[in-house]
Amino acid sequence: MISSIQGLVDRKVNLKLGSKGVDVGVVQKFLNIYNGTSKRIDNDFGAGTVTLVKDFQKDIGLTADGEVGSTTLNKMINWLKNQK
């Protein structure tokens, strides 16, 4: 999971409402891990994903804009590293 998210950082991926594809799926998989859920990975950055991203951003002290760029991705990596 960490290497998948790092790949998004390395490619300077920015995801937001309306984004689609496997990059979105990586974020959705992280959100399932973070929230202890098993929501369907649909590779579609819809309203539900926005809400979950905002909740994560609030929890870790970022501005909750619901968009996923390098800052949010790096916080996801840090959170995962701290779970070990």
C-alpha positions, 0 to 999 in steps of 0.5 A: 500500500505504501509503495502504491501511494508513493507512486502517486506522489512520485507522479505528482497525481492530484485527485478530486471529485470527478477523477476516475481510474486506478489511482482513485482506487489506491486512495479508496483502498487506503480509506478502507484501511484507515476507516476499518471498512470494506467499501467497494473500490469503484475507481470513481472519486465521487461524493462518498470518497470526497467525504472520507478524504475530508474526514481523514484530512480533518483527523490529521490536521490538514485543511479539509478540501476533499482533494488528494495531492502530495500533502494528503498522500504523504500524510497517508504514507505517514499514517500507514508507517505508524501502524506497524 
